[in-house]
Amino acid sequence: MKNEQFECMFDSVLTDVVKQTYSNLSLPSIEQIQISMKKMMDHIEANHGWSPGIDR
């Protein structure tokens, strides 16, 4: 079997597994993800005084 065939087969199997695994889960919307990330960032900044964008 050629390497390309194997990769293609692997990709399709992996995709099917992911679809079967996650198709019945309700994934959060972009807005929900952004809100939760903002909450997490606020929490980190409040607790550790860490602010993004400063590389030191």
N, C-alpha and C positions, 0 to 999 in steps of 0.2 A: 504494500500500500504506500502510495506517495505521501509525503509529508503534508502537502496542501489538502489532500483528501481527508487525512486524519484531523487536521485543524478544523476543516469545515464541519466534519461530523461531530467533533468535540464541541464546537460552537453551537450547533443546532441542538445537541443533547443538553448542553448547559442552559441554553435559552428555554427549552421546554421545562427543565427542572425549575428554573426561576419562575416561569409563568405559573406552573402548578403550585409552587410554594406560596407565591405572593398574590395570585389572582383573587383569593378569597379574603385577603386583608384589605382594609380600607387605608389607602396611603394618605398621609396628610397633604394638604394643599400647599402651594408655594407660600401663601400668606401665613399659614400656621407654622411652617418651618422658619420663616423669617422672624415671626413673633417669638418663637421659642429660642431662637439663636440670640435675639436681642436681649431677652430675659437672662440668658446664660451669660452674655457679655457684661450686662449690668451687674450681675451677681459676682462675677470674677473681679470686675473693677472695684466694687464696693468692699470685697473681702481682702483683696491682695494688692490693691493700688496699681494693678497692671493695666496699662492702656495700649491698645493696638496702634501700630504705626511707629512706635519708638523702638529702634533696634539698638539695644545696648546690653 
